[in-house]
Amino acid sequence: MRFLRSIRARFTGWYLAVLATLLVFLSLGLYLHVGFTLRRDLDAGLRHRAEQLAATPNIGQNVRAGRFEEAIGELVALYTPSEDAYEVSATRELAQVVDRTWVETAAAGTPVFATVTTAEGQALRVYVTQIADVDRRLPPPPLGAPPARGPVAASQELGESVLVVSRPTDIVDSALGALRATLLLAVPLTLLVAAGGGLFLARRALVPVDRMTAVAREIEETDLSKRVEVVAEDELGRLARTLNAMLGRLERAFKRQQQFTADASHELRSPLAVIEAETSLALRKERKEEDYRTALETIAEETSRLTRLIDQLLELARVDASRRTAPDTPMDLSELAREAIEAMLPLAEEAGNRLSCDAPRPAEVLGNPGSLRRLLGNLVENALRHTTDGSVTVSVREGRDSIELSVADTGEGIPSEHLPHLFERFYRADAARTRGQAGAGLGLAICEQIVTMHGGEIDVKSEPGAGTTFTVRLPAAKPGAGNRRI
C-alpha cells in the first residue's frame, strides 16, 4: 500500500494509462483499416473477375459446364431471362444463397455486393452484376415486324442476363484473425515492458529526491551545515539549490539566535551580578546609613539598566513579529519628526544640546505609527546620548518615490571600523563616543528592523570629530493608499 501511494507508482500508473489508451485506439484503428483494405481488395477482385467473364465468348455454355469454378473456391452463376422468370446456371451451393431480389436489382442496372454463408458454413463474398449474354444475342426485328412472342418477348421484358461471382472470405478472415491475435498479445506485452521501463526511469529520476530526503533526515537543529548535492541543472537541481539556500538562511538565523541568546544572557547577568553583590555586601554586617544609601543607589541604577534592557528585548520581539504584517497606514513623517523633537527637548536641555527640526513640507509614508515613533525616538535619543554641548538636527525631505529622514549630530563621531557593525544586536561602539552612558546595543538593531519592515533602507556616515548622520529612506505613499491618515 505504501508503494501504491508513492510518486513513483502514481507516475508509472498515469504513464501506463495514457500508453494503454493510445495503444487500444491505435490497434483498433489498425484493425479496422486492414479489414477495410482487405475487403475493398476482395470486392475489386470480384469486379475485375466479373468483367473478365463478361468478355468471354459463349459465357452461358461455359458457366453451365462449370468451367469457371476454380480450385481457389470461386463460384460463378448466370441468370438468364426465360419466359416469366430467370433461369439459373450455377452450382446448387451458390444458387441456394443468392437472393432473387439481388438479381432483379442487378438486372435493372445496379450491381450488388453481399456476404452470405453457405449451408456448409463457408462465408462467401458475392458480386451480382448485369451483362449481355453472348449466347442470347438476337438480331433486331425488321421494320414493321409484329411484336416478338414467346421466349424472345420474355427476354426483352425481363432485361439483360445477370452474372454472379463469389469467392470465399477465408483469406480476409484468417488475415484479420492473425492480426487480432497479434494485437491481443502485443498490447499487453508492450504495457508490461513499459511498466518495467517506467518504474526504472521513475526510480532513476527520483534518486535525487531520495538523496534530499536522506540529507534532510541527517539535519539536526544543532547542525545545519549539511547541504543537498546538486547533480543536474534541471527541475530537481533547482529544487536542490532552493533547499540549500533555505538551509543556509536557517543556519544563519540559528547562529544569530544562538549569538542573541548568549549576548542577552550576558547583558542580563551583568546587572543581576551587581545587584546580588551589593545586596550580599549590605547584608553581611551592620553598616552606616550612607553605605546603605550608596548600595541602594547602585541597585536602583542596575535595576533601571535591567529594566531598559528588558524593554528593548520586548520591543525587538514586537518589531520582529510586526514584520509579518505589511504597514498600510498613511502618515505624515514630518509631523512625527516634530512630535519626536518635542518629546526629546528635556533630554536635550539636560545635556546642553540644541535640538531642531527641518521638515517644512508634509511627507506621507505607509507605516505603522508605533514603529515609526520608536524609530525616530531611538535615533534622536542615540544622537543626544552621544553629543554634549552640540546640536542634533532632524530633517525630512521628499524625493520622487521615497521620503528621506536624517538625524545628524555634532558629536565626536564613530571610527570607521565600527560602522559596518553598528546595526548588529548587542554591538556597542561606546568607547569611541564621548559620553559613558553605554546602552545594551539594541537600539540601532531595532531601528534597522523597523526600516526593513517598512521596505526602506538605513545607512550611517560618521567621521571622528565631525559628528554622525543616520539616513533613512522609506517608500512614499501613493495617493489614495492605505485606510486612514495619522
C-alpha positions in Angstrom: 0.0 0.0 0.0 2.9 2.4 0.8 4.3 1.8 -2.7 1.0 2.5 -4.4 0.8 5.9 -2.6 4.3 6.8 -3.8 5.0 9.3 -6.6 6.9 6.5 -8.5 3.8 4.3 -8.6 1.4 7.2 -9.5 3.8 8.4 -12.2 4.0 4.9 -13.7 0.3 4.4 -13.4 -0.6 7.6 -15.3 2.1 6.7 -17.9 0.6 3.2 -18.4 -2.9 4.6 -18.5 -2.0 7.0 -21.3 0.0 4.4 -23.2 -2.8 1.8 -22.9 -5.3 4.3 -24.2 -3.1 5.2 -27.2 -2.3 1.5 -27.9 -6.0 0.5 -27.8 -7.1 3.2 -30.1 -4.1 2.6 -32.4 -4.8 -1.2 -32.5 -8.5 -0.6 -33.1 -7.7 1.8 -36.0 -5.2 -0.5 -37.5 -7.6 -3.5 -37.3 -10.4 -1.5 -38.9 -8.1 -0.1 -41.6 -6.7 -3.5 -42.5 -10.1 -5.1 -42.6 -11.5 -2.3 -44.8 -8.5 -2.6 -47.2 -8.8 -6.4 -47.5 -12.5 -6.3 -48.1 -12.1 -3.5 -50.6 -9.4 -5.5 -52.5 -11.7 -8.6 -52.4 -14.5 -6.6 -53.9 -12.2 -5.1 -56.5 -11.1 -8.6 -57.4 -14.7 -9.8 -57.8 -15.5 -6.8 -60.0 -12.4 -7.4 -62.2 -13.3 -11.1 -62.4 -16.8 -10.3 -63.5 -15.5 -8.0 -66.2 -13.2 -10.8 -67.5 -16.1 -13.3 -67.5 -18.5 -10.9 -69.2 -15.9 -10.5 -72.1 -15.6 -14.3 -72.5 -17.4 -15.7 -75.6 -20.1 -18.3 -75.0 -20.2 -17.5 -71.4 -23.5 -19.2 -70.8 -22.2 -22.5 -72.1 -19.0 -22.2 -70.0 -21.0 -21.4 -66.9 -23.3 -24.3 -67.4 -20.4 -26.6 -68.0 -18.8 -25.4 -64.7 -15.6 -24.3 -66.3 -15.1 -21.2 -64.1 -15.3 -23.0 -60.7 -11.6 -22.8 -60.0 -9.7 -24.5 -57.2 -9.4 -21.3 -55.1 -13.1 -21.6 -54.3 -14.5 -19.3 -56.9 -18.2 -19.9 -57.7 -19.9 -18.4 -60.8 -23.6 -18.3 -61.7 -25.5 -16.9 -64.7 -29.1 -15.8 -64.5 -30.8 -15.6 -68.0 -34.3 -14.4 -68.8 -36.6 -17.3 -69.6 -40.3 -16.6 -70.3 -41.6 -15.2 -66.9 -38.5 -15.9 -64.7 -34.8 -16.1 -64.7 -33.1 -19.4 -65.4 -30.0 -20.0 -63.3 -26.9 -21.8 -64.5 -24.9 -22.4 -61.3 -23.9 -24.9 -58.7 -26.6 -25.7 -56.2 -24.4 -24.4 -53.4 -24.4 -20.9 -54.9 -27.9 -20.9 -56.1 -29.2 -21.6 -52.6 -27.7 -18.5 -51.1 -28.3 -15.9 -53.9 -31.4 -13.8 -53.2 -33.5 -13.2 -56.3 -34.0 -9.6 -55.4 -30.3 -9.1 -55.9 -30.7 -10.5 -59.4 -33.6 -8.2 -60.2 -31.7 -5.2 -58.8 -28.6 -6.0 -60.9 -30.7 -6.6 -64.0 -32.1 -3.1 -63.5 -28.5 -1.7 -63.7 -27.4 -1.6 -60.1 -24.6 -4.0 -59.1 -24.9 -5.7 -55.7 -22.3 -6.8 -53.2 -23.3 -9.1 -50.4 -21.7 -11.6 -47.9 -23.5 -14.9 -47.4 -22.9 -18.1 -45.6 -23.5 -21.5 -47.3 -25.1 -24.5 -45.8 -21.7 -25.9 -45.0 -20.9 -22.8 -43.0 -18.5 -21.2 -45.6 -18.6 -17.4 -45.9 -18.8 -16.1 -49.4 -18.4 -12.6 -50.8 -20.9 -12.3 -53.7 -20.9 -9.8 -56.6 -24.1 -9.6 -58.7 -23.9 -7.5 -61.9 -25.7 -7.2 -65.3 -24.1 -8.5 -68.5 -25.0 -9.0 -72.2 -25.5 -12.7 -72.6 -23.5 -13.6 -75.7 -25.4 -16.9 -76.1 -28.7 -15.0 -76.4 -27.7 -12.1 -78.7 -30.6 -11.9 -81.3 -30.7 -9.6 -84.3 -33.1 -6.7 -84.1 -36.6 -7.3 -85.6 -37.2 -5.8 -89.1 -39.2 -2.7 -89.6 -42.9 -3.3 -89.4 -42.5 -6.8 -88.0 -45.1 -7.9 -85.4 -44.0 -7.8 -81.7 -41.9 -10.7 -80.5 -43.7 -13.6 -78.8 -42.6 -16.4 -76.6 -39.1 -16.6 -75.1 -37.8 -13.6 -77.1 -40.5 -11.4 -75.7 -39.9 -12.6 -72.1 -36.2 -11.9 -72.6 -36.9 -8.3 -73.7 -39.3 -7.8 -70.7 -37.1 -9.3 -68.0 -34.0 -7.5 -69.2 -30.3 -8.5 -69.6 -28.6 -11.5 -68.1 -27.1 -11.3 -64.6 -23.7 -12.7 -63.7 -22.9 -13.8 -60.1 -19.3 -14.2 -59.0 -18.4 -15.3 -55.4 -15.2 -16.0 -53.6 -14.7 -17.3 -50.0 -13.7 -14.7 -47.4 -11.3 -17.2 -45.7 -8.2 -15.2 -46.7 -9.6 -12.0 -45.2 -10.9 -13.7 -42.1 -7.7 -15.5 -41.5 -5.6 -12.4 -42.0 -7.8 -10.4 -39.6 -7.7 -13.2 -37.1 -3.9 -13.3 -37.2 -3.8 -9.5 -36.8 -6.3 -9.7 -33.9 -4.2 -12.4 -32.1 -1.0 -10.4 -32.7 -2.5 -7.2 -31.3 -4.1 -9.0 -28.3 -0.6 -10.4 -27.5 1.5 -7.4 -28.4 -0.5 -4.8 -26.4 -0.3 -6.5 -23.0 3.4 -7.3 -23.6 4.1 -3.7 -24.6 2.3 -2.5 -21.5 4.3 -4.9 -19.3 7.6 -3.8 -20.8 6.5 -0.2 -20.5 5.6 -0.7 -16.8 9.1 -2.1 -16.1 10.7 0.7 -18.0 8.5 3.3 -16.4 9.4 2.1 -12.9 13.1 2.0 -13.8 13.0 5.6 -15.2 10.9 6.9 -12.3 13.4 5.4 -9.8 16.3 6.9 -11.7 14.5 10.3 -11.9 13.7 10.3 -8.2 17.1 9.3 -6.9 17.9 13.0 -6.2 14.7 13.2 -4.2 15.8 10.2 -2.1 19.2 11.9 -1.5 17.4 15.1 -0.4 15.3 13.1 2.0 18.4 11.3 3.4 20.2 14.7 3.9 17.0 16.2 5.5 16.9 13.3 8.0 20.5 13.9 8.9 20.0 17.6 9.6 19.5 18.4 13.3 18.7 21.6 15.0 22.2 21.9 16.3 23.9 21.2 13.0 22.5 22.9 9.8 25.8 22.7 7.9 24.8 19.8 5.6 23.8 20.5 2.0 22.0 18.7 -0.7 24.2 17.6 -3.6 23.3 19.3 -6.9 23.9 16.8 -9.8 22.0 18.4 -12.7 20.6 21.7 -13.9 17.0 20.5 -14.2 13.9 21.0 -12.0 15.3 18.7 -9.3 18.6 20.6 -9.5 16.8 23.9 -9.0 14.9 22.3 -6.1 18.2 21.2 -4.5 19.6 24.7 -4.9 16.5 26.2 -3.3 16.7 23.8 -0.4 20.4 24.6 0.1 19.6 28.3 0.1 16.8 27.7 2.6 19.2 25.7 4.8 21.8 28.5 4.6 19.2 31.0 5.7 18.1 28.7 8.6 21.8 28.2 9.6 22.4 31.9 9.7 19.2 32.5 11.6 20.1 29.8 14.0 23.6 31.2 14.6 22.1 34.6 15.1 19.6 33.2 17.6 22.5 31.4 19.4 24.5 34.6 19.5 21.5 36.7 20.5 20.8 34.3 23.4 24.4 34.3 24.6 24.5 38.1 24.3 21.2 38.6 26.1 22.3 36.2 28.8 25.5 38.1 29.3 23.7 41.5 29.3 21.2 40.3 31.8 23.7 38.6 34.0 25.9 41.7 34.5 23.3 43.9 36.3 22.0 40.9 38.2 25.5 40.1 39.4 26.0 43.7 40.6 22.6 43.7 42.4 23.5 40.4 44.0 26.9 41.6 45.1 25.6 44.9 46.6 22.8 43.1 48.4 25.1 40.4 49.8 27.6 43.1 50.9 25.0 45.2 52.6 23.5 42.2 54.4 26.8 40.8 55.6 27.1 43.1 58.6 25.8 46.3 60.0 26.8 49.4 58.1 26.4 53.1 58.2 23.3 54.7 56.7 25.5 56.3 53.9 26.8 52.9 52.9 23.2 51.5 52.7 22.2 54.5 50.6 25.1 54.0 48.2 24.3 50.3 47.9 20.6 51.1 47.2 21.5 53.7 44.6 23.8 51.2 42.9 21.0 48.6 43.0 18.5 51.1 41.7 20.8 52.1 38.8 21.4 48.5 37.8 17.7 47.7 38.2 16.9 50.6 35.8 19.5 49.4 33.4 18.0 45.9 33.6 14.5 47.3 33.0 15.7 49.2 29.9 17.3 46.1 28.6 14.2 44.0 29.1 12.1 46.7 27.5 14.4 46.8 24.5 14.3 43.0 24.2 10.5 43.1 24.3 10.5 45.9 21.7 12.8 43.9 19.4 10.5 40.9 19.7 7.5 43.1 18.8 9.3 44.5 15.8 10.2 41.0 14.6 6.6 39.9 15.0 5.3 43.1 13.2 7.4 42.3 10.1 4.8 39.7 9.2 2.2 42.4 8.7 2.6 45.0 5.9 2.2 48.5 7.1 -0.8 50.2 5.5 -1.5 53.4 7.4 -0.7 56.7 5.7 1.0 59.2 8.0 2.9 62.4 7.8 6.6 61.7 8.6 7.3 65.5 9.1 4.6 65.6 11.8 6.1 62.5 13.6 9.5 64.2 13.5 8.2 67.3 15.2 6.5 65.2 17.8 9.8 63.3 18.5 11.6 66.7 18.9 9.1 67.9 21.4 9.4 64.7 23.4 13.2 64.8 23.5 13.6 68.5 24.4 14.0 67.8 28.2 16.8 65.3 27.4 18.5 67.7 25.0 18.4 70.6 27.5 19.8 68.4 30.2 22.9 67.6 28.0 23.1 71.2 26.8 22.3 70.3 23.2 20.3 72.2 20.6 17.6 70.1 19.1 16.0 71.3 15.8 13.6 70.0 13.2 13.8 70.8 9.4 10.6 69.4 8.0 8.8 72.2 6.2 6.5 70.1 4.0 4.2 67.2 4.6 5.8 63.8 3.6 3.4 60.9 3.7 4.5 57.3 4.0 2.7 54.0 4.6 3.7 52.7 8.0 3.0 51.5 11.5 2.6 54.6 13.8 4.1 53.0 16.9 7.0 51.5 15.0 7.9 54.8 13.2 7.7 56.7 16.6 10.1 54.2 18.1 12.4 54.6 15.1 12.5 58.4 15.5 12.8 58.2 19.3 15.7 55.7 19.1 17.7 57.7 16.5 17.2 61.1 18.3 17.9 59.5 21.7 21.1 57.9 20.4 22.3 61.2 18.9 21.6 63.1 22.1 23.3 60.4 24.3 26.5 60.8 22.3 26.5 64.6 21.9 27.5 67.1 24.6 27.1 70.9 24.1 26.3 70.4 20.5 23.3 70.2 18.2 21.1 67.5 16.8 19.1 68.2 13.6 16.2 66.0 12.3 15.4 66.6 8.6 12.7 65.3 6.3 12.9 65.6 2.6 10.5 64.4 -0.1 12.0 62.7 -3.2 10.5 61.3 -6.4 9.5 57.9 -5.0 10.8 58.0 -1.4 10.9 60.1 1.8 14.3 60.7 3.3 14.7 61.1 7.0 18.1 62.1 8.5 19.2 62.6 12.1 22.6 64.4 12.3 24.6 65.2 15.4 27.8 67.1 16.1 29.3 64.6 18.5 32.8 63.2 18.2 31.7 60.6 15.6 32.4 56.9 15.2 35.6 55.3 13.9 35.2 53.7 10.5 36.0 50.2 11.8 32.8 50.2 13.9 30.4 51.4 11.1 29.8 48.0 9.4 28.7 46.5 12.8 26.5 49.3 14.2 23.2 47.6 13.4 24.2 44.2 14.9 22.4 43.2 18.0 24.3 43.9 21.3 27.2 45.6 19.4 28.5 48.7 21.1 31.0 51.3 20.0 30.6 53.4 23.1 34.3 53.5 23.7 34.6 55.7 20.7 31.9 58.1 21.8 32.1 61.0 24.2 29.7 60.1 27.0 30.0 57.0 29.2 26.3 56.1 29.1 26.7 52.8 27.3 23.5 51.1 26.2 22.8 47.5 25.5 23.5 47.7 21.8 19.9 47.0 20.7 18.6 50.5 19.8 20.1 50.6 16.3 19.2 47.0 15.7 15.6 47.8 16.4 15.8 50.8 14.0 17.1 48.6 11.2 14.3 46.1 11.8 11.7 48.8 11.7 13.1 50.3 8.4 13.3 46.8 6.8 9.7 46.2 7.9 8.6 49.3 6.0 10.5 48.4 2.9 13.2 51.0 3.3 16.9 51.2 4.0 19.1 52.9 6.6 22.8 53.9 6.5 25.2 55.9 8.6 28.0 58.2 7.8 30.4 59.4 10.5 33.8 60.9 11.0 35.6 61.2 14.3 35.4 64.8 15.5 32.8 65.8 12.8 29.7 64.1 14.0 27.4 61.3 12.8 24.4 61.2 10.4 21.9 58.4 10.2 19.8 58.5 7.0 16.5 56.5 6.5 14.8 56.2 3.1 11.2 55.0 3.1 8.8 54.5 0.1 6.5 57.4 -0.4 2.8 56.8 0.0 0.8 56.8 -3.3 -2.3 58.9 -3.5 -5.3 57.0 -2.1 -3.2 54.3 -0.5 -4.0 52.9 3.0 -7.1 53.1 5.1 -6.6 56.2 7.3 -4.3 59.1 7.9 -2.4 59.6 11.2 
